[in-house]
Amino acid sequence: MRSDVLLQNDKVIPAWVQPVVLLDLCHARGVPLPKLLHNTALFLGDLPFRGAQLSLSHYRQLLSNANRLWPGEDFPFQLGHQLANSGLGPLAELLSRCEWIDEQLNTLCRFAFLLNPALRLQVYRPTPQSAMVLCHASGQLYLSDTERLVAMTTLRQLLSQHPATGEISCYLSAPRRHAIEHYHSHLSADCHFQAPWDGLRLSLSISAAPETSSSLRFRVVEAECEQLVNGRRYLIDALHRYLHQHPDASDLPDAAAYLGTSISTLKRRLREHACTYQEVLDSARREQALVELLLNDASVDAISERLHFHDSSNFRRAFKRWTGTTPSLLKSAFQ
């Protein structure tokens, strides 16, 4: 496996950034720290964890423990606010120095790992006056409900602070699981449940990019973020990237060659992620089809050709299997 491809048990998450913020938040609410650290490979005697690293599976365990022990049902919203305020490490300063909205959106995509280790972001600009920020899982096929709401709350707070951002709408692929008051008070936006995807739609004011190059301090902080991320991606993220760049690719041997591994090893690694290559392929095609249909207003024939289906009928059958509905009905409901 290529050295820049990560597995869920690789210890690469800086334990002194998001995990410490989570522990501080829970401690302030009276949650016992020893119970929070159960099965996370972190120990109280190692606080403040400077230099320590976590794996994605351990980070998810920490989130699960906190969500279970939190006194109330607003944990993911509260953690999202706390991360936006004090839990992003050098990414916080980098975002504060982004002078125009496209720069900020691109920075969030590049360093989504520092925003939330379980997160993969994509940004689309359907029009000059709008943007769509889509949230996907990086280390597995789907975000958990906690990961989804933490990410949405953090992004909502960060993006609303930019002067070019106007009205924001939130799209959640899951049904509503918390009191509606929590969504209204913490996300401060129109919320659409059981949507085609997880993401934020932004209305934007048009502003020209500054003529001067980025400041020296911007480049210094950018280098700090690059050092933490170090060009690495989780296996599912790497496969999605490969399939987005090669929409004609569908063979497991080609994917294994791209990742620098054998077919049997890739199959075994995917089993460890509780999925198959076909499920990853369907997930990537579904993402691309939804973007082309709902944001780029492409026709069914054009989408089926781009995704290399034999004909539009095959694509329609696959689309209904992915989404439970037809392209025309979903487009009508989304609009």
RODO-2510 file (C-alpha; in nm, 4 decimals, decimal comma):
residues 335
     n   res          X          Y          Z
     1     m     0,0000     0,0000     0,0000
     2     r     0,1300     0,3446    -0,0865
     3     s     0,2810     0,5285     0,2097
     4     d     0,0402     0,8234     0,1720
     5     v    -0,2671     0,5979     0,2091
     6     l    -0,3888     0,5572     0,5667
     7     l    -0,5885     0,2852     0,7370
     8     q    -0,8308     0,3377     1,0261
     9     n    -0,5811     0,2093     1,2826
    10     d    -0,2897     0,4286     1,1715
    11     k    -0,2047     0,6784     1,4455
    12     v    -0,1890     1,0140     1,2676
    13     i    -0,4449     1,2392     1,4415
    14     p    -0,2813     1,5039     1,6680
    15     a    -0,4234     1,4148     2,0105
    16     w    -0,3611     1,7648     2,1493
    17     v    -0,6024     1,9365     1,9083
    18     q    -0,9601     1,8050     1,8679
    19     p    -0,9433     1,5327     2,1397
    20     v    -0,8257     1,7752     2,4093
    21     v    -1,0995     2,0227     2,3171
    22     l    -1,3536     1,7407     2,3461
    23     l    -1,2188     1,6385     2,6877
    24     d    -1,2258     1,9988     2,8147
    25     l    -1,5853     2,0407     2,7001
    26     c    -1,7013     1,7169     2,8632
    27     h    -1,5061     1,7811     3,1833
    28     a    -1,6821     2,1178     3,2185
    29     r    -2,0146     1,9295     3,2096
    30     g    -1,9048     1,6871     3,4807
    31     v    -1,8358     1,3870     3,2573
    32     p    -1,5695     1,1605     3,4217
    33     l    -1,2513     1,1671     3,2129
    34     p    -1,1546     0,8010     3,2807
    35     k    -1,4841     0,6854     3,1286
    36     l    -1,4328     0,9136     2,8293
    37     l    -1,0931     0,7575     2,7562
    38     h    -1,2157     0,3974     2,7670
    39     n    -1,0817     0,2043     2,4637
    40     t    -0,9240     0,5160     2,3085
    41     a    -0,5541     0,4342     2,3691
    42     l    -0,5254     0,7634     2,5626
    43     f    -0,4406     0,7741     2,9331
    44     l    -0,4948     1,0478     3,1924
    45     g    -0,1308     1,0378     3,2960
    46     d    -0,0296     1,1515     2,9467
    47     l    -0,2310     1,4751     2,9478
    48     p    -0,2104     1,7175     2,7656
    49     f    -0,1071     1,4589     2,5023
    50     r     0,1467     1,6900     2,3400
    51     g     0,3115     1,4871     2,0653
    52     a     0,0717     1,1937     2,1043
    53     q    -0,1316     1,0692     1,8096
    54     l    -0,4610     0,8852     1,7702
    55     s    -0,5978     0,6546     1,5045
    56     l    -0,9300     0,7259     1,3367
    57     s    -1,0897     0,4227     1,5039
    58     h    -0,9793     0,5511     1,8463
    59     y    -1,1018     0,9022     1,7655
    60     r    -1,4424     0,7618     1,6730
    61     q    -1,4451     0,5679     1,9998
    62     l    -1,3773     0,8919     2,1883
    63     l    -1,6664     1,0624     2,0084
    64     s    -1,8948     0,7682     2,0833
    65     n    -1,8012     0,7681     2,4531
    66     a    -1,8617     1,1415     2,4829
    67     n    -2,1949     1,1288     2,3040
    68     r    -2,3102     0,8437     2,5306
    69     l    -2,1968     1,0071     2,8573
    70     w    -2,3007     1,3664     2,7762
    71     p    -2,5860     1,4930     3,0004
    72     g    -2,8359     1,5874     2,7294
    73     e    -2,8716     1,5480     2,3548
    74     d    -2,6867     1,8540     2,2278
    75     f    -2,3312     1,7130     2,2465
    76     p    -2,2483     1,7226     1,8713
    77     f    -2,3676     2,0825     1,8413
    78     q    -2,1713     2,1962     2,1480
    79     l    -1,8562     2,0198     2,0291
    80     g    -1,8926     2,1760     1,6843
    81     h    -1,9030     2,5254     1,8377
    82     q    -1,6073     2,4491     2,0630
    83     l    -1,3949     2,3191     1,7764
    84     a    -1,4713     2,6270     1,5656
    85     n    -1,3652     2,8504     1,8546
    86     s    -1,0545     2,6769     1,9874
    87     g    -0,9968     2,3318     1,8422
    88     l    -0,8451     2,3708     1,4969
    89     g    -0,4784     2,4236     1,5776
    90     p    -0,2889     2,6157     1,3043
    91     l    -0,5897     2,5833     1,0717
    92     a    -0,7715     2,8488     1,2756
    93     e    -0,5115     3,1149     1,1975
    94     l    -0,4894     3,0068     0,8353
    95     l    -0,8667     3,0468     0,7916
    96     s    -0,8593     3,3873     0,9618
    97     r    -0,6076     3,5060     0,7027
    98     c    -0,8141     3,3975     0,4006
    99     e    -0,9148     3,7260     0,2403
   100     w    -1,1799     3,6009    -0,0019
   101     i    -1,4383     3,3284     0,0185
   102     d    -1,2980     3,0937    -0,2502
   103     e    -0,9651     3,0915    -0,0696
   104     q    -1,1391     2,9974     0,2543
   105     l    -1,3453     2,7230     0,0903
   106     n    -1,0395     2,5741    -0,0805
   107     t    -0,8451     2,5863     0,2460
   108     l    -1,1220     2,3987     0,4258
   109     c    -1,1160     2,1273     0,1570
   110     r    -0,7392     2,0914     0,1637
   111     f    -0,7203     2,0660     0,5410
   112     a    -1,0521     1,9017     0,6291
   113     f    -0,8472     1,6479     0,8284
   114     l    -0,7616     1,9265     1,0771
   115     l    -1,1220     2,0401     1,0906
   116     n    -1,2511     1,6907     1,1634
   117     p    -1,0384     1,3758     1,1071
   118     a    -1,3410     1,1765     0,9879
   119     l    -1,4322     1,4361     0,7232
   120     r    -1,3818     1,4799     0,3493
   121     l    -1,5072     1,8037     0,1901
   122     q    -1,5939     1,9022    -0,1652
   123     v    -1,6929     2,2497    -0,2835
   124     y    -1,8993     2,3281    -0,5926
   125     r    -1,9930     2,6686    -0,7327
   126     p    -2,3230     2,6280    -0,9240
   127     t    -2,3330     3,0062    -0,9773
   128     p    -2,1028     3,2981    -0,8885
   129     q    -2,3516     3,3894    -0,6133
   130     s    -2,3684     3,0465    -0,4475
   131     a    -2,1558     2,7590    -0,3236
   132     m    -2,2306     2,4084    -0,2052
   133     v    -2,0028     2,2501     0,0555
   134     l    -2,0564     1,8729     0,0639
   135     c    -1,9522     1,6629     0,3639
   136     h    -1,8418     1,3006     0,3207
   137     a    -1,6725     1,0421     0,5412
   138     s    -1,2993     1,0054     0,4848
   139     g    -1,2237     0,6743     0,6571
   140     q    -1,5452     0,4841     0,5922
   141     l    -1,8388     0,5060     0,3528
   142     y    -2,0716     0,7145     0,5683
   143     l    -2,0554     0,9693     0,8481
   144     s    -2,2153     0,8799     1,1784
   145     d    -2,4884     1,1109     1,3061
   146     t    -2,2487     1,2587     1,5644
   147     e    -1,9716     1,3173     1,3087
   148     r    -2,2216     1,4752     1,0687
   149     l    -2,3606     1,7251     1,3201
   150     v    -2,0196     1,8145     1,4644
   151     a    -1,8926     1,8886     1,1129
   152     m    -2,2006     2,0873     1,0094
   153     t    -2,1957     2,3002     1,3255
   154     t    -1,8232     2,3731     1,2929
   155     l    -1,8508     2,4625     0,9240
   156     r    -2,1631     2,6716     0,9799
   157     q    -1,9869     2,8841     1,2402
   158     l    -1,6638     2,9231     1,0426
   159     l    -1,8282     3,0129     0,7118
   160     s    -2,0824     3,2532     0,8598
   161     q    -1,7970     3,4700     0,9869
   162     h    -1,6766     3,5558     0,6360
   163     p    -1,8168     3,8901     0,5113
   164     a    -1,8993     3,7416     0,1683
   165     t    -2,1339     3,4793     0,3157
   166     g    -2,5054     3,5506     0,3211
   167     e    -2,7902     3,3070     0,3817
   168     i    -2,6935     2,9476     0,4676
   169     s    -2,9051     2,6333     0,4301
   170     c    -2,8184     2,2961     0,5857
   171     y    -2,8824     1,9602     0,4189
   172     l    -2,8760     1,6433     0,6290
   173     s    -2,9006     1,2989     0,4725
   174     a    -3,0413     1,1447     0,7922
   175     p    -3,3828     1,1984     0,9495
   176     r    -3,4091     1,4398     1,2422
   177     r    -3,2732     1,2718     1,5575
   178     h    -3,2676     1,5637     1,8030
   179     a    -3,5167     1,8249     1,9151
   180     i    -3,5769     2,0721     1,6331
   181     e    -3,4806     2,3552     1,8699
   182     h    -3,1217     2,2303     1,8713
   183     y    -3,0978     2,2489     1,4933
   184     h    -3,2472     2,5978     1,4838
   185     s    -3,0390     2,7423     1,7688
   186     h    -2,7046     2,5822     1,6838
   187     l    -2,7143     2,5790     1,3042
   188     s    -2,9146     2,9015     1,2626
   189     a    -3,0249     2,7979     0,9154
   190     d    -3,3013     2,6299     0,7214
   191     c    -3,2502     2,2558     0,7773
   192     h    -3,3565     1,9944     0,5225
   193     f    -3,3638     1,6356     0,6511
   194     q    -3,3291     1,3132     0,4501
   195     a    -3,1637     1,5195     0,1775
   196     p    -2,9572     1,3679    -0,1075
   197     w    -2,6369     1,4567     0,0793
   198     d    -2,4859     1,6270     0,3828
   199     g    -2,3767     1,9816     0,3208
   200     l    -2,4238     2,3563     0,3348
   201     r    -2,5532     2,5821     0,0607
   202     l    -2,4165     2,9380     0,0821
   203     s    -2,5410     3,2508    -0,0852
   204     l    -2,2430     3,4736    -0,1591
   205     s    -2,1714     3,8327    -0,2417
   206     i    -1,9356     3,8729    -0,5355
   207     s    -1,5968     4,0055    -0,4325
   208     a    -1,2819     4,0280    -0,6397
   209     a    -0,9721     3,8435    -0,5245
   210     p    -0,7016     4,0701    -0,3815
   211     e    -0,4276     4,1645    -0,6218
   212     t    -0,1466     4,1034    -0,3714
   213     s    -0,0066     3,7586    -0,3001
   214     s    -0,0602     3,5813     0,0328
   215     s     0,1288     3,7281     0,3275
   216     l     0,4426     3,5664     0,4621
   217     r     0,2590     3,4697     0,7824
   218     f    -0,0123     3,3015     0,5738
   219     r     0,2502     3,0872     0,4011
   220     v     0,4128     2,9984     0,7350
   221     v     0,0840     2,8779     0,8868
   222     e    -0,0035     2,7010     0,5628
   223     a     0,3242     2,5087     0,5886
   224     e     0,2371     2,4103     0,9480
   225     c    -0,0950     2,2669     0,8287
   226     e     0,0748     2,0876     0,5395
   227     q     0,3201     1,9291     0,7835
   228     l     0,0367     1,7903     0,9977
   229     v    -0,1553     1,6513     0,6999
   230     n     0,1585     1,5538     0,5058
   231     g    -0,0350     1,4698     0,1895
   232     r    -0,1942     1,1618     0,3439
   233     r    -0,5448     1,0295     0,2812
   234     y    -0,7501     0,7496     0,4295
   235     l    -0,8089     0,4466     0,2086
   236     i    -1,1748     0,5239     0,1323
   237     d    -1,0866     0,8873     0,0596
   238     a    -0,8029     0,7797    -0,1725
   239     l    -1,0333     0,5427    -0,3623
   240     h    -1,3004     0,8111    -0,4033
   241     r    -1,0387     1,0516    -0,5346
   242     y    -0,9156     0,7901    -0,7824
   243     l    -1,2688     0,7119    -0,9037
   244     h    -1,3594     1,0811    -0,9386
   245     q    -1,0506     1,1394    -1,1506
   246     h    -1,1084     0,8218    -1,3556
   247     p    -1,4864     0,7864    -1,4014
   248     d    -1,4265     0,5055    -1,6533
   249     a    -1,2440     0,2945    -1,3912
   250     s    -1,4428     0,0081    -1,2453
   251     d    -1,1969    -0,2797    -1,2134
   252     l    -1,0535    -0,3836    -0,8797
   253     p    -0,7111    -0,4700    -1,0313
   254     d    -0,6698    -0,1132    -1,1614
   255     a    -0,7582     0,0321    -0,8198
   256     a    -0,5117    -0,2019    -0,6488
   257     a    -0,2377    -0,0973    -0,8924
   258     y    -0,3155     0,2709    -0,8257
   259     l    -0,2778     0,2119    -0,4510
   260     g     0,0402     0,0098    -0,4948
   261     t    -0,0965    -0,3085    -0,3436
   262     s    -0,2257    -0,6517    -0,4426
   263     i    -0,5882    -0,7353    -0,5144
   264     s    -0,6088    -0,9689    -0,2156
   265     t    -0,4613    -0,7065     0,0199
   266     l    -0,7023    -0,4398    -0,1015
   267     k    -0,9962    -0,6770    -0,0518
   268     r    -0,8762    -0,7547     0,3000
   269     r    -0,8299    -0,3860     0,3853
   270     l    -1,1780    -0,3045     0,2591
   271     r    -1,3248    -0,5838     0,4730
   272     e    -1,1575    -0,4150     0,7715
   273     h    -1,3557    -0,1036     0,6709
   274     a    -1,6767    -0,3129     0,6563
   275     c    -1,7275    -0,2574     0,2830
   276     t    -1,6429    -0,3964    -0,0596
   277     y    -1,4892    -0,2360    -0,3670
   278     q    -1,8284    -0,2435    -0,5390
   279     e    -1,9794    -0,0451    -0,2505
   280     v    -1,7002     0,2147    -0,2765
   281     l    -1,7542     0,2319    -0,6527
   282     d    -2,1299     0,2792    -0,6077
   283     s    -2,0689     0,5481    -0,3448
   284     a    -1,8327     0,7436    -0,5731
   285     r    -2,0668     0,7179    -0,8708
   286     r    -2,3619     0,8224    -0,6574
   287     e    -2,1725     1,1332    -0,5411
   288     q    -2,0824     1,2297    -0,8968
   289     a    -2,4326     1,1616    -1,0300
   290     l    -2,5953     1,3793    -0,7623
   291     v    -2,3597     1,6690    -0,8306
   292     e    -2,4124     1,6494    -1,2073
   293     l    -2,7919     1,6176    -1,1712
   294     l    -2,8661     1,8654    -0,8920
   295     l    -2,5868     2,1228    -0,9154
   296     n    -2,4708     2,1123    -1,2772
   297     d    -2,8193     2,0517    -1,4215
   298     a    -2,6863     1,7788    -1,6520
   299     s    -2,9208     1,5493    -1,8411
   300     v    -2,9580     1,1822    -1,7574
   301     d    -2,7999     1,0878    -2,0917
   302     a    -2,4985     1,3108    -2,0243
   303     i    -2,4506     1,1715    -1,6727
   304     s    -2,4779     0,8093    -1,7855
   305     e    -2,2174     0,8771    -2,0550
   306     r    -1,9824     1,0527    -1,8128
   307     l    -2,0056     0,7646    -1,5655
   308     h    -1,9561     0,5134    -1,8488
   309     f    -2,2861     0,3278    -1,8215
   310     h    -2,3857     0,1303    -2,1292
   311     d    -2,7023     0,3372    -2,1683
   312     s    -2,9322     0,5709    -1,9730
   313     s    -3,1644     0,2847    -1,8742
   314     n    -2,8819     0,1107    -1,6873
   315     f    -2,7945     0,4391    -1,5189
   316     r    -3,1564     0,4983    -1,4108
   317     r    -3,1718     0,1518    -1,2541
   318     a    -2,8444     0,2110    -1,0698
   319     f    -2,9582     0,5558    -0,9561
   320     k    -3,2797     0,4156    -0,8103
   321     r    -3,0780     0,1483    -0,6306
   322     w    -2,8479     0,4165    -0,4847
   323     t    -3,1136     0,6693    -0,3846
   324     g    -3,4474     0,4868    -0,3746
   325     t    -3,5966     0,7212    -0,6335
   326     t    -3,5604     0,8299    -0,9964
   327     p    -3,3453     1,1180    -1,1220
   328     s    -3,6471     1,3244    -1,2292
   329     l    -3,8316     1,2850    -0,8984
   330     l    -3,5223     1,3657    -0,6936
   331     k    -3,4447     1,6716    -0,9035
   332     s    -3,8019     1,7965    -0,8665
   333     a    -3,7953     1,7482    -0,4882
   334     f    -3,4542     1,9154    -0,4526
   335     q    -3,5590     2,2200    -0,6513
***
